[in-house]
Amino acid sequence: MPWYAWLIIVLALGSIVGGLLLLRDSAKKLPLSEEQLKRI
């Protein structure tokens, strides 16, 4: 594959991981129950 295809894949994976981390951090600030935290 060309180099820019790998760049797009890395950016996509990075945005997914970043989004999950942001969701997890915001979930800690909100008063959620333990069951909801386990789902996340």
N, C-alpha and C positions, 0 to 999 in steps of 0.2 A: 504494500500500500504506500501511497505517497506520504510525505512527511506531514502535510496539512491534515490528512485524514486522522493520523495519530493525535495531532494537536486538538482536533475537534472532540475526539473520544476522551482525551484527558480532561478537557474543559467540561464536558458533560458529566463525567464521573465526579469531578471536583465540585460542581454545582450541586449534584445530588447529595454528596457527603456533607457539604456545607449547609444545605437546607435541613438535613436530618439533625445536624448538630444545633442549628438555630432552634428547631422545633423542641429539641430536648432541653435546651437552656431556658426557653420561654416557658416550658411546662413546669420547670422547677420553681419559677417565680409565681405561677398561678396555683391557687389552692385546689389541686386535683387529688382525687383519692388514689390509694396505692394501686388499685386495679388498673386505672387508666395509665398510670406511670409504667406499669409492667407492659401494657400493650404497646406503648411508644418504645 
